[in-house]
Structure formats: structure tokens, C-alpha cells
């Protein structure tokens, strides 16, 4: 009886494993994208950052500027993802056991995970922005 039960769940377990791998890859690609966009923004705005720091802006405000930018992009993506997830979750409802397709705890946990991961991805470029020497960036152009 146990073997029959295991065989009946094998396909579902395989599908869930493949979906988990795809979700992990999508998360990794998204984090690399956020890091790349913010690194590019820091590079493009080096002169502006130098001027801000030369005029006395605290390094924390420059850092929070780029963190906010990264988190804003992520929040927009999370909202679009949640809007798309509601109708698509009905298609995957046969794979869910004891979880509703519209479970608010699951959506909140995923949103929190994505925002936390994006904050980590945005931290490195934001920290690099605060390490810019104002005089060097102003002399460069």
C-alpha cells in the first residue's frame, strides 16, 4: 500500500522540485539584475554623488537613495507578480496540499523574502556609492 501511495505522489513531487528549481533560478537572475541596474546607476551618477558628498550630504543619505531605488523597483515587481499569481495559482491548485491557492500568508512570506533578498542585492552598489571620494569624482570630468 505504501509503494502505491509513493508512486502516486512521485509525479507531483517531481513537478514541485522542478518548479522550485525554476523559482530559485528566477530569484537568482532577479537579484543579479537588481545588482546590475544599481551598479550601473551608481557608475552613471558618480559626478552627482561626488557633488552631493562635497556639499555635505551624509553618506547614509546617499546610501539610502540607492537602497530606496532598488527596493522601489522590487516592490513594483512584487506587486505585478502578486497580480499575476492570483489567476495563475488556480492552474497549479492541483499541486497544493492543505494550502489554499490564495493563501495570504504564503503571498506575504514570498513578498518579504523577495524584498529582503533585493535589499541585500542593493546594499553592495549603495555601499559602493558612499565610498566615492568627492574630489576624485569631480576631477574626473
N, C-alpha and C positions, 0 to 999 in steps of 0.2 A: 504494500500500500504506500509506503514511504517513497519507493522508487517512482511510482506513478505520479505522486504529488511533486517530486523533484523534477521529473520530466515536464510536467505541465507548467512549471514556473521557469524552466530553463530559458525559453524564448523571451519571456518578459525580463528576466534578469540580464540577458544579453543585450536586449534593446535599451534597458536602463543604463547599462555600463557604457554602451556606445554614445548615448545621449549625454552622459556625464563627462566622457572624454571630449566630446564636441563642445560642451559648455565650458569646460576648463580651457580648451584651446581658444575659444571666443573671448573668455576673460583675459587670458594672456595677451592676445592680439589687441584687445581694447586698452589694456594697461600700457603696452608698448606704443600704441597710438597716442594716448594722452601724454606720455613722456615725450614723444617726438614733437607733438604740437607745442607743448610748453617749452621745450628746449629751443625750438625754432623761434618762438615768441621772445624768449629771453635774448637770443642772439640778435634778432631784428631790433629789439628795443634797448640795446646796450647803451646807446647815447642817452636815451630818455632816462634810463636807470641811473646813469652817471650824473645827469643834471639833478635828478631828484635827491640823490645822496649828497651831492655838492651843496645843494641848497638847504641841507639839514634834515631831510626826511629820515625818520628812523628806519633802520634796516628791517625791523619787524613789519613796518607798513608795506615796504617793497615786497617782502616775502608773502605777506597776506594777499597782496594784489594778485600774484600769480597763483596762489592756492585757491583764491576765490574764482579765478578764471577757470582753472581746471575742474573745480567742483561744480561750477555752473554748467559747463559742458556735460559733465557726468550726470547731473540732475536732469538735464533735458533728455539725455539718452535713457535714463531710468524711467522717466515719465512716458516716453514713447514706447519703451519696452513693456511697461505695465499695460499701456493701452492696447498693444498688440497681443499681449499674453492672455488677456481675458477671453477673446474669441478662440485663440489657438489652443487654450487649455482644454476646451471641450473635445478637441480631436484626440488629446492624449489622456483623457479621463479613464480610458480602459486600462492604462498602465498604473494608475494610482490606487493604492490600497489604504483605506481608512483615512484618506485626506481628500477634502473637497477641492475641485478644480479652482475654486475662487477663495481659497483659504487665505485670509488676510495676514495671518502670522507668517506664512511662507513668503508672501509678497514683501512684507516688511523686513523679514530677515534677509532676503536676497537684495533688496534695496540698500539695507545697511551694509551688507558685505561689499557691494559694488562701490558705495561711497567711501568706505574705509580703504578699500584697495586703491581707488582713484586718488585719495588723499596721500597715500604712500607714493604713488607714481608721480604725483605733482610736487611732492616735497623736494626731490632732488633738483629739478630745474629751479624751483623757488629759492632753494638754499644757494644754488649757484648764482642767482641774481643778486643776492646780498653780498656775495664775495667779490663783486666787481669793484675795482678801485676807481673812484670817480675821476681822478686826474688822468689815469691811463685811458679810460673810455672817452674822455673829452679831447685828449690829444690825438686819438686815433683818426679822427675825421677832420 
